[in-house]
Amino acid sequence: MPVKKRKEFLDTHRVKYVSIVHSRAYTAQQIALGPRSGQRAGEGRHFEHGQSGRPDRHGCALLEKEAHA
């Protein structure tokens, strides 16, 4: 139900409520793809490696993310 319609419904039925307006929220992907002058985007990757096919060590790498047009 859209906000305006919901508020009208509550007002019509004399229901007490508090309305709070939050600042806009962004997902991690939106932030990563957003405009940043002179900065490059990257993404972290976790990996496992070891000898004889047994992943007994872990690592992390920051990879440069390609720009999206």
mmJSON file of the N, C-alpha and C atoms, coordinates in Angstrom:
{"data_MODEL":{"atom_site":{
"group_PDB":["ATOM","ATOM","ATOM","ATOM","ATOM","ATOM","ATOM","ATOM","ATOM","ATOM","ATOM","ATOM","ATOM","ATOM","ATOM","ATOM","ATOM","ATOM","ATOM","ATOM","ATOM","ATOM","ATOM","ATOM","ATOM","ATOM","ATOM","ATOM","ATOM","ATOM","ATOM","ATOM","ATOM","ATOM","ATOM","ATOM","ATOM","ATOM","ATOM","ATOM","ATOM","ATOM","ATOM","ATOM","ATOM","ATOM","ATOM","ATOM","ATOM","ATOM","ATOM","ATOM","ATOM","ATOM","ATOM","ATOM","ATOM","ATOM","ATOM","ATOM","ATOM","ATOM","ATOM","ATOM","ATOM","ATOM","ATOM","ATOM","ATOM","ATOM","ATOM","ATOM","ATOM","ATOM","ATOM","ATOM","ATOM","ATOM","ATOM","ATOM","ATOM","ATOM","ATOM","ATOM","ATOM","ATOM","ATOM","ATOM","ATOM","ATOM","ATOM","ATOM","ATOM","ATOM","ATOM","ATOM","ATOM","ATOM","ATOM","ATOM","ATOM","ATOM","ATOM","ATOM","ATOM","ATOM","ATOM","ATOM","ATOM","ATOM","ATOM","ATOM","ATOM","ATOM","ATOM","ATOM","ATOM","ATOM","ATOM","ATOM","ATOM","ATOM","ATOM","ATOM","ATOM","ATOM","ATOM","ATOM","ATOM","ATOM","ATOM","ATOM","ATOM","ATOM","ATOM","ATOM","ATOM","ATOM","ATOM","ATOM","ATOM","ATOM","ATOM","ATOM","ATOM","ATOM","ATOM","ATOM","ATOM","ATOM","ATOM","ATOM","ATOM","ATOM","ATOM","ATOM","ATOM","ATOM","ATOM","ATOM","ATOM","ATOM","ATOM","ATOM","ATOM","ATOM","ATOM","ATOM","ATOM","ATOM","ATOM","ATOM","ATOM","ATOM","ATOM","ATOM","ATOM","ATOM","ATOM","ATOM","ATOM","ATOM","ATOM","ATOM","ATOM","ATOM","ATOM","ATOM","ATOM","ATOM","ATOM","ATOM","ATOM","ATOM","ATOM","ATOM","ATOM","ATOM","ATOM","ATOM","ATOM","ATOM","ATOM","ATOM","ATOM","ATOM","ATOM"],
"id":[1,2,3,4,5,6,7,8,9,10,11,12,13,14,15,16,17,18,19,20,21,22,23,24,25,26,27,28,29,30,31,32,33,34,35,36,37,38,39,40,41,42,43,44,45,46,47,48,49,50,51,52,53,54,55,56,57,58,59,60,61,62,63,64,65,66,67,68,69,70,71,72,73,74,75,76,77,78,79,80,81,82,83,84,85,86,87,88,89,90,91,92,93,94,95,96,97,98,99,100,101,102,103,104,105,106,107,108,109,110,111,112,113,114,115,116,117,118,119,120,121,122,123,124,125,126,127,128,129,130,131,132,133,134,135,136,137,138,139,140,141,142,143,144,145,146,147,148,149,150,151,152,153,154,155,156,157,158,159,160,161,162,163,164,165,166,167,168,169,170,171,172,173,174,175,176,177,178,179,180,181,182,183,184,185,186,187,188,189,190,191,192,193,194,195,196,197,198,199,200,201,202,203,204,205,206,207],
"type_symbol":["N","C","C","N","C","C","N","C","C","N","C","C","N","C","C","N","C","C","N","C","C","N","C","C","N","C","C","N","C","C","N","C","C","N","C","C","N","C","C","N","C","C","N","C","C","N","C","C","N","C","C","N","C","C","N","C","C","N","C","C","N","C","C","N","C","C","N","C","C","N","C","C","N","C","C","N","C","C","N","C","C","N","C","C","N","C","C","N","C","C","N","C","C","N","C","C","N","C","C","N","C","C","N","C","C","N","C","C","N","C","C","N","C","C","N","C","C","N","C","C","N","C","C","N","C","C","N","C","C","N","C","C","N","C","C","N","C","C","N","C","C","N","C","C","N","C","C","N","C","C","N","C","C","N","C","C","N","C","C","N","C","C","N","C","C","N","C","C","N","C","C","N","C","C","N","C","C","N","C","C","N","C","C","N","C","C","N","C","C","N","C","C","N","C","C","N","C","C","N","C","C","N","C","C","N","C","C"],
"label_atom_id":["N","CA","C","N","CA","C","N","CA","C","N","CA","C","N","CA","C","N","CA","C","N","CA","C","N","CA","C","N","CA","C","N","CA","C","N","CA","C","N","CA","C","N","CA","C","N","CA","C","N","CA","C","N","CA","C","N","CA","C","N","CA","C","N","CA","C","N","CA","C","N","CA","C","N","CA","C","N","CA","C","N","CA","C","N","CA","C","N","CA","C","N","CA","C","N","CA","C","N","CA","C","N","CA","C","N","CA","C","N","CA","C","N","CA","C","N","CA","C","N","CA","C","N","CA","C","N","CA","C","N","CA","C","N","CA","C","N","CA","C","N","CA","C","N","CA","C","N","CA","C","N","CA","C","N","CA","C","N","CA","C","N","CA","C","N","CA","C","N","CA","C","N","CA","C","N","CA","C","N","CA","C","N","CA","C","N","CA","C","N","CA","C","N","CA","C","N","CA","C","N","CA","C","N","CA","C","N","CA","C","N","CA","C","N","CA","C","N","CA","C","N","CA","C","N","CA","C","N","CA","C","N","CA","C","N","CA","C","N","CA","C"],
"label_alt_id":[null,null,null,null,null,null,null,null,null,null,null,null,null,null,null,null,null,null,null,null,null,null,null,null,null,null,null,null,null,null,null,null,null,null,null,null,null,null,null,null,null,null,null,null,null,null,null,null,null,null,null,null,null,null,null,null,null,null,null,null,null,null,null,null,null,null,null,null,null,null,null,null,null,null,null,null,null,null,null,null,null,null,null,null,null,null,null,null,null,null,null,null,null,null,null,null,null,null,null,null,null,null,null,null,null,null,null,null,null,null,null,null,null,null,null,null,null,null,null,null,null,null,null,null,null,null,null,null,null,null,null,null,null,null,null,null,null,null,null,null,null,null,null,null,null,null,null,null,null,null,null,null,null,null,null,null,null,null,null,null,null,null,null,null,null,null,null,null,null,null,null,null,null,null,null,null,null,null,null,null,null,null,null,null,null,null,null,null,null,null,null,null,null,null,null,null,null,null,null,null,null,null,null,null,null,null,null],
"label_comp_id":["MET","MET","MET","PRO","PRO","PRO","VAL","VAL","VAL","LYS","LYS","LYS","LYS","LYS","LYS","ARG","ARG","ARG","LYS","LYS","LYS","GLU","GLU","GLU","PHE","PHE","PHE","LEU","LEU","LEU","ASP","ASP","ASP","THR","THR","THR","HIS","HIS","HIS","ARG","ARG","ARG","VAL","VAL","VAL","LYS","LYS","LYS","TYR","TYR","TYR","VAL","VAL","VAL","SER","SER","SER","ILE","ILE","ILE","VAL","VAL","VAL","HIS","HIS","HIS","SER","SER","SER","ARG","ARG","ARG","ALA","ALA","ALA","TYR","TYR","TYR","THR","THR","THR","ALA","ALA","ALA","GLN","GLN","GLN","GLN","GLN","GLN","ILE","ILE","ILE","ALA","ALA","ALA","LEU","LEU","LEU","GLY","GLY","GLY","PRO","PRO","PRO","ARG","ARG","ARG","SER","SER","SER","GLY","GLY","GLY","GLN","GLN","GLN","ARG","ARG","ARG","ALA","ALA","ALA","GLY","GLY","GLY","GLU","GLU","GLU","GLY","GLY","GLY","ARG","ARG","ARG","HIS","HIS","HIS","PHE","PHE","PHE","GLU","GLU","GLU","HIS","HIS","HIS","GLY","GLY","GLY","GLN","GLN","GLN","SER","SER","SER","GLY","GLY","GLY","ARG","ARG","ARG","PRO","PRO","PRO","ASP","ASP","ASP","ARG","ARG","ARG","HIS","HIS","HIS","GLY","GLY","GLY","CYS","CYS","CYS","ALA","ALA","ALA","LEU","LEU","LEU","LEU","LEU","LEU","GLU","GLU","GLU","LYS","LYS","LYS","GLU","GLU","GLU","ALA","ALA","ALA","HIS","HIS","HIS","ALA","ALA","ALA"],
"label_asym_id":["A","A","A","A","A","A","A","A","A","A","A","A","A","A","A","A","A","A","A","A","A","A","A","A","A","A","A","A","A","A","A","A","A","A","A","A","A","A","A","A","A","A","A","A","A","A","A","A","A","A","A","A","A","A","A","A","A","A","A","A","A","A","A","A","A","A","A","A","A","A","A","A","A","A","A","A","A","A","A","A","A","A","A","A","A","A","A","A","A","A","A","A","A","A","A","A","A","A","A","A","A","A","A","A","A","A","A","A","A","A","A","A","A","A","A","A","A","A","A","A","A","A","A","A","A","A","A","A","A","A","A","A","A","A","A","A","A","A","A","A","A","A","A","A","A","A","A","A","A","A","A","A","A","A","A","A","A","A","A","A","A","A","A","A","A","A","A","A","A","A","A","A","A","A","A","A","A","A","A","A","A","A","A","A","A","A","A","A","A","A","A","A","A","A","A","A","A","A","A","A","A","A","A","A","A","A","A"],
"label_entity_id":["1","1","1","1","1","1","1","1","1","1","1","1","1","1","1","1","1","1","1","1","1","1","1","1","1","1","1","1","1","1","1","1","1","1","1","1","1","1","1","1","1","1","1","1","1","1","1","1","1","1","1","1","1","1","1","1","1","1","1","1","1","1","1","1","1","1","1","1","1","1","1","1","1","1","1","1","1","1","1","1","1","1","1","1","1","1","1","1","1","1","1","1","1","1","1","1","1","1","1","1","1","1","1","1","1","1","1","1","1","1","1","1","1","1","1","1","1","1","1","1","1","1","1","1","1","1","1","1","1","1","1","1","1","1","1","1","1","1","1","1","1","1","1","1","1","1","1","1","1","1","1","1","1","1","1","1","1","1","1","1","1","1","1","1","1","1","1","1","1","1","1","1","1","1","1","1","1","1","1","1","1","1","1","1","1","1","1","1","1","1","1","1","1","1","1","1","1","1","1","1","1","1","1","1","1","1","1"],
"label_seq_id":[1,1,1,2,2,2,3,3,3,4,4,4,5,5,5,6,6,6,7,7,7,8,8,8,9,9,9,10,10,10,11,11,11,12,12,12,13,13,13,14,14,14,15,15,15,16,16,16,17,17,17,18,18,18,19,19,19,20,20,20,21,21,21,22,22,22,23,23,23,24,24,24,25,25,25,26,26,26,27,27,27,28,28,28,29,29,29,30,30,30,31,31,31,32,32,32,33,33,33,34,34,34,35,35,35,36,36,36,37,37,37,38,38,38,39,39,39,40,40,40,41,41,41,42,42,42,43,43,43,44,44,44,45,45,45,46,46,46,47,47,47,48,48,48,49,49,49,50,50,50,51,51,51,52,52,52,53,53,53,54,54,54,55,55,55,56,56,56,57,57,57,58,58,58,59,59,59,60,60,60,61,61,61,62,62,62,63,63,63,64,64,64,65,65,65,66,66,66,67,67,67,68,68,68,69,69,69],
"pdbx_PDB_ins_code":[null,null,null,null,null,null,null,null,null,null,null,null,null,null,null,null,null,null,null,null,null,null,null,null,null,null,null,null,null,null,null,null,null,null,null,null,null,null,null,null,null,null,null,null,null,null,null,null,null,null,null,null,null,null,null,null,null,null,null,null,null,null,null,null,null,null,null,null,null,null,null,null,null,null,null,null,null,null,null,null,null,null,null,null,null,null,null,null,null,null,null,null,null,null,null,null,null,null,null,null,null,null,null,null,null,null,null,null,null,null,null,null,null,null,null,null,null,null,null,null,null,null,null,null,null,null,null,null,null,null,null,null,null,null,null,null,null,null,null,null,null,null,null,null,null,null,null,null,null,null,null,null,null,null,null,null,null,null,null,null,null,null,null,null,null,null,null,null,null,null,null,null,null,null,null,null,null,null,null,null,null,null,null,null,null,null,null,null,null,null,null,null,null,null,null,null,null,null,null,null,null,null,null,null,null,null,null],
"Cartn_x":[0.865,0.0,0.911,0.725,1.54,1.382,2.388,2.413,1.229,0.931,-0.168,-1.494,-1.736,-2.977,-3.039,-1.893,-1.834,-2.148,-1.559,-1.813,-3.277,-3.852,-5.27,-6.135,-5.811,-6.55,-6.474,-5.248,-5.073,-5.8,-5.715,-6.397,-7.916,-8.443,-9.88,-10.388,-9.579,-9.962,-9.435,-8.946,-8.469,-7.459,-6.518,-5.45,-4.261,-3.722,-2.556,-1.304,-0.417,0.826,1.881,3.109,4.237,4.862,5.128,5.755,7.205,8.125,9.554,10.111,10.79,11.41,12.889,13.327,14.733,15.498,16.809,17.644,17.705,18.039,18.071,19.147,18.814,19.764,20.278,21.521,22.132,22.644,22.606,23.185,24.683,25.426,26.875,27.172,26.355,26.574,26.346,25.314,25.066,26.235,26.782,27.919,29.135,29.382,30.538,30.463,29.265,29.11,28.869,28.725,28.426,29.608,29.329,30.394,31.344,32.633,33.673,34.768,34.989,35.988,37.386,38.152,39.544,39.782,38.752,38.93,38.594,39.192,38.906,38.158,37.284,36.504,37.197,37.017,37.576,36.602,36.852,36.02,36.909,36.563,37.354,36.951,37.924,37.667,38.405,37.732,38.321,38.658,39.811,40.166,40.873,40.868,41.546,42.587,43.714,44.732,45.514,46.195,46.979,47.665,48.278,49.001,48.166,48.353,47.69,46.164,45.639,44.191,43.519,44.293,43.717,43.829,42.713,42.771,42.977,44.238,44.522,44.947,44.965,45.321,44.26,44.085,43.089,43.768,43.197,43.744,42.637,43.012,42.085,42.783,42.052,42.625,41.648,42.177,41.362,41.588,40.545,40.631,39.99,40.637,40.082,38.816,37.802,36.512,36.464,35.972,35.858,34.755,34.969,33.967,32.79,31.599,30.376,29.863,29.509,29.003,27.513],
"Cartn_y":[-1.174,0.0,1.237,2.155,3.375,4.197,4.963,5.72,6.661,7.401,8.37,7.669,6.559,5.813,5.24,4.764,4.214,5.293,6.479,7.587,8.008,8.051,8.398,7.379,6.108,5.052,5.217,5.434,5.595,6.832,7.933,9.169,8.984,8.311,8.073,7.269,6.321,5.461,5.98,7.223,7.907,7.079,6.5,5.719,6.641,6.59,7.411,6.722,7.471,6.917,8.01,7.595,8.515,8.223,9.242,9.092,9.565,8.689,9.012,8.909,9.941,9.946,9.632,8.563,8.151,8.68,8.817,9.189,8.006,8.277,7.236,6.205,4.944,3.855,3.337,2.901,2.387,0.973,0.152,-1.176,-1.064,-2.086,-2.09,-1.971,-2.616,-2.556,-1.137,-0.455,0.922,1.827,1.621,2.425,2.121,0.843,0.443,0.987,1.092,1.546,3.047,3.713,5.136,5.978,7.239,8.11,8.547,8.413,8.886,9.483,10.747,11.39,10.991,10.463,10.128,8.891,8.121,6.914,5.681,4.568,3.305,2.393,1.582,0.655,-0.696,-1.403,-2.738,-3.631,-4.929,-5.857,-6.919,-7.309,-8.298,-9.713,-10.602,-12.018,-12.859,-13.877,-14.815,-16.085,-16.673,-17.907,-18.853,-20.139,-21.178,-21.824,-22.19,-22.891,-23.798,-24.737,-25.669,-26.679,-27.674,-28.696,-29.958,-30.692,-31.979,-31.876,-30.76,-30.602,-30.354,-30.15,-29.882,-28.387,-27.679,-26.235,-25.957,-25.807,-25.565,-24.126,-23.322,-21.916,-21.034,-19.872,-18.945,-17.627,-16.932,-15.638,-14.698,-13.448,-12.418,-11.561,-11.137,-10.298,-9.184,-8.012,-6.899,-6.756,-7.001,-6.953,-5.666,-5.082,-3.854,-4.203,-3.423,-3.669,-2.845,-3.477,-2.77,-1.732,-0.605,0.467,0.047,0.379,0.107,1.409,1.371,2.577,2.662],
"Cartn_z":[0.0,0.0,0.0,-0.93,-0.966,0.313,0.641,1.895,2.016,0.957,1.015,1.333,0.659,0.854,2.273,2.768,4.12,5.153,4.973,5.904,5.871,4.679,4.571,5.299,5.169,5.841,7.359,7.87,9.313,9.819,9.075,9.474,9.478,8.471,8.369,9.564,10.015,11.133,12.475,12.471,13.682,14.48,13.736,14.363,14.606,15.832,16.148,15.613,15.006,14.47,14.417,14.25,14.096,12.746,11.982,10.678,10.761,10.396,10.431,9.02,8.581,7.258,7.432,6.809,6.889,5.684,5.859,4.719,3.757,2.522,1.5,1.835,1.645,1.881,0.539,0.514,-0.703,-0.464,-1.509,-1.414,-1.674,-1.306,-1.547,-3.047,-3.875,-5.32,-5.843,-5.348,-5.788,-5.413,-4.23,-3.804,-4.666,-4.94,-5.743,-7.165,-7.715,-9.093,-9.192,-8.044,-8.045,-8.514,-8.86,-9.363,-8.247,-8.508,-7.599,-8.458,-8.342,-9.195,-8.765,-9.692,-9.446,-8.61,-8.301,-7.49,-8.316,-7.936,-8.605,-7.646,-8.207,-7.382,-7.345,-6.259,-6.128,-5.398,-5.461,-4.72,-4.103,-2.896,-2.176,-2.532,-2.57,-2.844,-1.822,-1.312,-0.367,-1.126,-0.833,-1.514,-0.553,-0.912,-0.149,-1.053,-0.471,-1.246,-0.321,-0.891,-0.089,-0.986,-0.368,-1.109,-1.219,-2.264,-2.502,-2.469,-2.946,-3.026,-1.691,-0.635,0.683,0.966,0.911,1.18,2.672,3.076,4.482,4.762,3.737,3.914,3.257,3.82,3.313,2.964,2.006,1.624,1.191,1.048,0.631,-0.414,-1.422,-2.461,-2.8,-3.094,-3.549,-5.043,-5.812,-7.268,-7.793,-8.781,-9.37,-10.136,-9.917,-10.565,-11.85,-12.912,-14.183,-14.104,-14.759,-14.77,-15.631,-15.178,-15.943,-16.521,-17.782,-18.431,-18.304],
"occupancy":[1.0,1.0,1.0,1.0,1.0,1.0,1.0,1.0,1.0,1.0,1.0,1.0,1.0,1.0,1.0,1.0,1.0,1.0,1.0,1.0,1.0,1.0,1.0,1.0,1.0,1.0,1.0,1.0,1.0,1.0,1.0,1.0,1.0,1.0,1.0,1.0,1.0,1.0,1.0,1.0,1.0,1.0,1.0,1.0,1.0,1.0,1.0,1.0,1.0,1.0,1.0,1.0,1.0,1.0,1.0,1.0,1.0,1.0,1.0,1.0,1.0,1.0,1.0,1.0,1.0,1.0,1.0,1.0,1.0,1.0,1.0,1.0,1.0,1.0,1.0,1.0,1.0,1.0,1.0,1.0,1.0,1.0,1.0,1.0,1.0,1.0,1.0,1.0,1.0,1.0,1.0,1.0,1.0,1.0,1.0,1.0,1.0,1.0,1.0,1.0,1.0,1.0,1.0,1.0,1.0,1.0,1.0,1.0,1.0,1.0,1.0,1.0,1.0,1.0,1.0,1.0,1.0,1.0,1.0,1.0,1.0,1.0,1.0,1.0,1.0,1.0,1.0,1.0,1.0,1.0,1.0,1.0,1.0,1.0,1.0,1.0,1.0,1.0,1.0,1.0,1.0,1.0,1.0,1.0,1.0,1.0,1.0,1.0,1.0,1.0,1.0,1.0,1.0,1.0,1.0,1.0,1.0,1.0,1.0,1.0,1.0,1.0,1.0,1.0,1.0,1.0,1.0,1.0,1.0,1.0,1.0,1.0,1.0,1.0,1.0,1.0,1.0,1.0,1.0,1.0,1.0,1.0,1.0,1.0,1.0,1.0,1.0,1.0,1.0,1.0,1.0,1.0,1.0,1.0,1.0,1.0,1.0,1.0,1.0,1.0,1.0,1.0,1.0,1.0,1.0,1.0,1.0],
"B_iso_or_equiv":[0.0,0.0,0.0,0.0,0.0,0.0,0.0,0.0,0.0,0.0,0.0,0.0,0.0,0.0,0.0,0.0,0.0,0.0,0.0,0.0,0.0,0.0,0.0,0.0,0.0,0.0,0.0,0.0,0.0,0.0,0.0,0.0,0.0,0.0,0.0,0.0,0.0,0.0,0.0,0.0,0.0,0.0,0.0,0.0,0.0,0.0,0.0,0.0,0.0,0.0,0.0,0.0,0.0,0.0,0.0,0.0,0.0,0.0,0.0,0.0,0.0,0.0,0.0,0.0,0.0,0.0,0.0,0.0,0.0,0.0,0.0,0.0,0.0,0.0,0.0,0.0,0.0,0.0,0.0,0.0,0.0,0.0,0.0,0.0,0.0,0.0,0.0,0.0,0.0,0.0,0.0,0.0,0.0,0.0,0.0,0.0,0.0,0.0,0.0,0.0,0.0,0.0,0.0,0.0,0.0,0.0,0.0,0.0,0.0,0.0,0.0,0.0,0.0,0.0,0.0,0.0,0.0,0.0,0.0,0.0,0.0,0.0,0.0,0.0,0.0,0.0,0.0,0.0,0.0,0.0,0.0,0.0,0.0,0.0,0.0,0.0,0.0,0.0,0.0,0.0,0.0,0.0,0.0,0.0,0.0,0.0,0.0,0.0,0.0,0.0,0.0,0.0,0.0,0.0,0.0,0.0,0.0,0.0,0.0,0.0,0.0,0.0,0.0,0.0,0.0,0.0,0.0,0.0,0.0,0.0,0.0,0.0,0.0,0.0,0.0,0.0,0.0,0.0,0.0,0.0,0.0,0.0,0.0,0.0,0.0,0.0,0.0,0.0,0.0,0.0,0.0,0.0,0.0,0.0,0.0,0.0,0.0,0.0,0.0,0.0,0.0,0.0,0.0,0.0,0.0,0.0,0.0],
"pdbx_formal_charge":[null,null,null,null,null,null,null,null,null,null,null,null,null,null,null,null,null,null,null,null,null,null,null,null,null,null,null,null,null,null,null,null,null,null,null,null,null,null,null,null,null,null,null,null,null,null,null,null,null,null,null,null,null,null,null,null,null,null,null,null,null,null,null,null,null,null,null,null,null,null,null,null,null,null,null,null,null,null,null,null,null,null,null,null,null,null,null,null,null,null,null,null,null,null,null,null,null,null,null,null,null,null,null,null,null,null,null,null,null,null,null,null,null,null,null,null,null,null,null,null,null,null,null,null,null,null,null,null,null,null,null,null,null,null,null,null,null,null,null,null,null,null,null,null,null,null,null,null,null,null,null,null,null,null,null,null,null,null,null,null,null,null,null,null,null,null,null,null,null,null,null,null,null,null,null,null,null,null,null,null,null,null,null,null,null,null,null,null,null,null,null,null,null,null,null,null,null,null,null,null,null,null,null,null,null,null,null],
"auth_seq_id":[1,1,1,2,2,2,3,3,3,4,4,4,5,5,5,6,6,6,7,7,7,8,8,8,9,9,9,10,10,10,11,11,11,12,12,12,13,13,13,14,14,14,15,15,15,16,16,16,17,17,17,18,18,18,19,19,19,20,20,20,21,21,21,22,22,22,23,23,23,24,24,24,25,25,25,26,26,26,27,27,27,28,28,28,29,29,29,30,30,30,31,31,31,32,32,32,33,33,33,34,34,34,35,35,35,36,36,36,37,37,37,38,38,38,39,39,39,40,40,40,41,41,41,42,42,42,43,43,43,44,44,44,45,45,45,46,46,46,47,47,47,48,48,48,49,49,49,50,50,50,51,51,51,52,52,52,53,53,53,54,54,54,55,55,55,56,56,56,57,57,57,58,58,58,59,59,59,60,60,60,61,61,61,62,62,62,63,63,63,64,64,64,65,65,65,66,66,66,67,67,67,68,68,68,69,69,69],
"auth_comp_id":["MET","MET","MET","PRO","PRO","PRO","VAL","VAL","VAL","LYS","LYS","LYS","LYS","LYS","LYS","ARG","ARG","ARG","LYS","LYS","LYS","GLU","GLU","GLU","PHE","PHE","PHE","LEU","LEU","LEU","ASP","ASP","ASP","THR","THR","THR","HIS","HIS","HIS","ARG","ARG","ARG","VAL","VAL","VAL","LYS","LYS","LYS","TYR","TYR","TYR","VAL","VAL","VAL","SER","SER","SER","ILE","ILE","ILE","VAL","VAL","VAL","HIS","HIS","HIS","SER","SER","SER","ARG","ARG","ARG","ALA","ALA","ALA","TYR","TYR","TYR","THR","THR","THR","ALA","ALA","ALA","GLN","GLN","GLN","GLN","GLN","GLN","ILE","ILE","ILE","ALA","ALA","ALA","LEU","LEU","LEU","GLY","GLY","GLY","PRO","PRO","PRO","ARG","ARG","ARG","SER","SER","SER","GLY","GLY","GLY","GLN","GLN","GLN","ARG","ARG","ARG","ALA","ALA","ALA","GLY","GLY","GLY","GLU","GLU","GLU","GLY","GLY","GLY","ARG","ARG","ARG","HIS","HIS","HIS","PHE","PHE","PHE","GLU","GLU","GLU","HIS","HIS","HIS","GLY","GLY","GLY","GLN","GLN","GLN","SER","SER","SER","GLY","GLY","GLY","ARG","ARG","ARG","PRO","PRO","PRO","ASP","ASP","ASP","ARG","ARG","ARG","HIS","HIS","HIS","GLY","GLY","GLY","CYS","CYS","CYS","ALA","ALA","ALA","LEU","LEU","LEU","LEU","LEU","LEU","GLU","GLU","GLU","LYS","LYS","LYS","GLU","GLU","GLU","ALA","ALA","ALA","HIS","HIS","HIS","ALA","ALA","ALA"],
"auth_asym_id":["A","A","A","A","A","A","A","A","A","A","A","A","A","A","A","A","A","A","A","A","A","A","A","A","A","A","A","A","A","A","A","A","A","A","A","A","A","A","A","A","A","A","A","A","A","A","A","A","A","A","A","A","A","A","A","A","A","A","A","A","A","A","A","A","A","A","A","A","A","A","A","A","A","A","A","A","A","A","A","A","A","A","A","A","A","A","A","A","A","A","A","A","A","A","A","A","A","A","A","A","A","A","A","A","A","A","A","A","A","A","A","A","A","A","A","A","A","A","A","A","A","A","A","A","A","A","A","A","A","A","A","A","A","A","A","A","A","A","A","A","A","A","A","A","A","A","A","A","A","A","A","A","A","A","A","A","A","A","A","A","A","A","A","A","A","A","A","A","A","A","A","A","A","A","A","A","A","A","A","A","A","A","A","A","A","A","A","A","A","A","A","A","A","A","A","A","A","A","A","A","A","A","A","A","A","A","A"],
"auth_atom_id":["N","CA","C","N","CA","C","N","CA","C","N","CA","C","N","CA","C","N","CA","C","N","CA","C","N","CA","C","N","CA","C","N","CA","C","N","CA","C","N","CA","C","N","CA","C","N","CA","C","N","CA","C","N","CA","C","N","CA","C","N","CA","C","N","CA","C","N","CA","C","N","CA","C","N","CA","C","N","CA","C","N","CA","C","N","CA","C","N","CA","C","N","CA","C","N","CA","C","N","CA","C","N","CA","C","N","CA","C","N","CA","C","N","CA","C","N","CA","C","N","CA","C","N","CA","C","N","CA","C","N","CA","C","N","CA","C","N","CA","C","N","CA","C","N","CA","C","N","CA","C","N","CA","C","N","CA","C","N","CA","C","N","CA","C","N","CA","C","N","CA","C","N","CA","C","N","CA","C","N","CA","C","N","CA","C","N","CA","C","N","CA","C","N","CA","C","N","CA","C","N","CA","C","N","CA","C","N","CA","C","N","CA","C","N","CA","C","N","CA","C","N","CA","C","N","CA","C","N","CA","C","N","CA","C","N","CA","C","N","CA","C"],
"pdbx_PDB_model_num":[1,1,1,1,1,1,1,1,1,1,1,1,1,1,1,1,1,1,1,1,1,1,1,1,1,1,1,1,1,1,1,1,1,1,1,1,1,1,1,1,1,1,1,1,1,1,1,1,1,1,1,1,1,1,1,1,1,1,1,1,1,1,1,1,1,1,1,1,1,1,1,1,1,1,1,1,1,1,1,1,1,1,1,1,1,1,1,1,1,1,1,1,1,1,1,1,1,1,1,1,1,1,1,1,1,1,1,1,1,1,1,1,1,1,1,1,1,1,1,1,1,1,1,1,1,1,1,1,1,1,1,1,1,1,1,1,1,1,1,1,1,1,1,1,1,1,1,1,1,1,1,1,1,1,1,1,1,1,1,1,1,1,1,1,1,1,1,1,1,1,1,1,1,1,1,1,1,1,1,1,1,1,1,1,1,1,1,1,1,1,1,1,1,1,1,1,1,1,1,1,1,1,1,1,1,1,1]
}}}
